[in-house]
Amino acid sequence: MEKSKWPPGDLVIWIFIMAELLVFGIFFAAYAFTRANHVELFNTYQATLDRNAALINTLALITSSYFVVRAVAAIKMDDSRKCFQWLLAALFMGLVFLLVKGIEYQHHFSQGISLSTNTFYMFYLSMTFFHFLHVILGMVILIAVALKARAGGYSARQHDGVETGASYWHMVDLVWMVLFPLVYVMN
């Protein structure tokens, strides 16, 4: 087996990941600054969020990232079939995230909550929906990687595509690990 390269995957995905992290970082900084100036408003409306749903989503994304790690390990052992299976498991957990988040959005929208309801909901909906879209993109990437793995397109010697997809998926997970406590937990 060849020595692993660093960073894993294609360098272009890392440029994209860094750009995405910068955008989310700006979102997080704006949220924190605005929250510091409107603590009571943010605390009041933060209490209306479903922390149980957010916890389920946190566990879904952590689990999906574990499954992606297993997929990378499988392809490094030249096991395309296992790689494909682990990626399917990761995709299932991504689907769980989307369904739970969709139910959460439906609840808010049915109560007439929108981006213009107040500053807290503007940030909450903007940041979580931006992340939601990234989960969808991550799933599209994982589907492409899984299909190529199923077709035998990766091996222990050549698996940059798997590591590229994994790197993006882990970025999506990392962003949620900041978003969850920032929006749902911290008072």
C-alpha positions in Angstrom: 0.0 0.0 0.0 1.3 3.5 -0.9 1.9 6.2 1.6 -1.2 8.4 2.1 -0.9 11.8 0.6 -1.8 15.0 2.4 -4.2 16.5 2.2 -6.3 13.5 1.2 -8.2 13.7 -2.1 -8.0 16.4 -4.7 -6.3 19.7 -3.9 -9.2 21.6 -5.6 -11.7 20.2 -3.1 -9.6 21.7 -0.3 -9.6 25.1 -1.9 -13.4 24.8 -2.2 -13.6 23.6 1.4 -11.6 26.5 2.7 -13.8 28.9 0.8 -16.9 27.3 2.2 -15.5 27.4 5.7 -14.7 31.1 5.2 -18.3 31.8 4.3 -19.7 29.8 7.2 -17.1 31.6 9.5 -18.5 35.0 8.4 -22.0 33.7 9.1 -21.0 32.5 12.5 -19.2 35.8 13.4 -22.2 37.9 12.2 -24.5 35.7 14.3 -22.3 35.9 17.4 -21.9 39.7 17.0 -25.7 40.2 16.5 -26.5 37.8 19.4 -24.2 39.7 21.7 -26.3 42.9 21.0 -29.7 41.2 21.2 -29.2 38.5 23.9 -32.8 38.5 25.2 -34.3 38.3 21.7 -32.0 35.4 20.8 -32.6 33.6 24.1 -36.3 33.9 23.7 -36.5 32.5 20.2 -33.8 30.0 20.6 -36.0 28.4 23.2 -38.6 27.7 20.5 -36.2 25.4 18.6 -36.4 21.6 18.9 -33.1 20.6 20.6 -34.1 16.9 20.4 -34.4 17.1 16.6 -31.1 19.0 16.5 -29.5 16.3 18.7 -30.8 13.5 16.4 -29.3 15.4 13.4 -26.0 15.8 15.2 -25.9 12.0 15.9 -26.9 11.3 12.3 -24.1 13.4 10.9 -21.5 12.0 13.3 -22.6 8.5 12.4 -22.5 9.3 8.7 -19.0 10.6 9.0 -18.0 7.4 10.8 -19.5 5.4 7.9 -17.5 7.5 5.4 -14.3 6.9 7.4 -15.1 3.1 7.1 -15.6 3.5 3.4 -12.2 5.1 3.0 -10.6 2.3 5.1 -12.4 -0.3 3.0 -11.1 1.1 -0.3 -7.6 1.3 1.1 -8.0 -2.4 1.7 -9.1 -2.8 -2.0 -12.6 -3.7 -1.0 -14.9 -1.8 -3.4 -18.0 -3.7 -2.2 -17.5 -2.7 1.4 -16.7 0.9 0.4 -20.0 1.0 -1.5 -21.9 -0.4 1.5 -20.4 2.0 3.9 -21.2 4.9 1.6 -24.8 3.7 1.3 -25.0 3.7 5.1 -23.6 7.3 5.2 -26.1 8.4 2.6 -28.9 6.9 4.7 -27.8 8.9 7.7 -27.7 12.0 5.5 -31.2 11.3 4.5 -32.2 11.0 8.1 -30.7 14.5 8.7 -32.6 16.0 5.7 -35.9 14.4 6.9 -35.6 15.6 10.5 -34.5 19.1 9.4 -37.4 19.2 6.9 -39.9 18.3 9.6 -38.3 21.1 11.7 -38.7 23.6 8.9 -42.3 22.5 8.2 -43.1 23.1 11.8 -41.7 26.7 11.7 -43.2 27.5 8.4 -46.6 26.3 9.5 -46.4 28.8 12.4 -45.8 31.6 9.9 -42.1 31.9 10.8 -39.9 33.2 7.9 -36.7 35.1 7.3 -38.5 38.3 8.1 -40.0 37.2 11.4 -37.1 38.6 13.5 -33.3 38.7 13.5 -32.9 35.4 15.3 -35.0 33.5 12.8 -33.3 35.3 9.9 -30.0 33.9 11.1 -31.4 30.5 12.1 -33.1 29.9 8.8 -30.3 31.3 6.7 -27.5 29.4 8.4 -29.3 26.1 8.7 -30.8 26.2 5.2 -27.3 27.0 3.8 -26.0 24.0 5.6 -29.0 21.9 4.5 -28.0 22.7 0.9 -24.5 21.6 1.6 -25.8 18.3 3.0 -27.6 17.8 -0.3 -24.5 18.6 -2.3 -22.5 16.2 -0.1 -25.0 13.5 -0.7 -24.8 14.0 -4.5 -21.0 13.7 -4.2 -21.3 10.6 -2.1 -23.8 9.0 -4.5 -21.3 9.6 -7.4 -18.5 8.1 -5.4 -20.6 5.2 -4.3 -21.7 4.4 -7.9 -18.1 4.5 -9.1 -17.0 2.3 -6.1 -19.7 -0.2 -7.0 -18.5 -0.3 -10.6 -14.9 -1.0 -9.4 -13.6 2.4 -10.3 -11.4 2.8 -7.2 -8.7 0.6 -5.7 -6.2 0.7 -2.9 -3.7 2.4 -5.3 -6.1 4.9 -6.7 -8.9 6.2 -4.5 -8.5 10.0 -4.6 -12.2 10.3 -5.5 -13.3 8.5 -2.3 -11.0 10.7 -0.2 -12.2 13.8 -2.0 -15.9 13.0 -1.3 -15.0 12.1 2.3 -13.2 15.4 2.8 -16.2 17.4 1.6 -18.6 15.3 3.8 -16.5 15.8 6.8 -16.6 19.6 6.2 -20.4 19.4 6.2 -20.2 17.5 9.5 -17.7 20.0 11.0 -19.9 23.0 10.1 -22.9 21.3 11.9 -20.7 20.7 14.9 -20.3 24.4 15.2 -23.8 25.3 14.1 -25.6 23.0 16.6 -24.2 24.4 19.8 -24.1 28.0 18.5 -27.7 28.1 17.4 -29.4 25.5 19.6 -27.5 25.3 22.8 -25.4 28.4 23.8 -27.2 31.0 25.8 
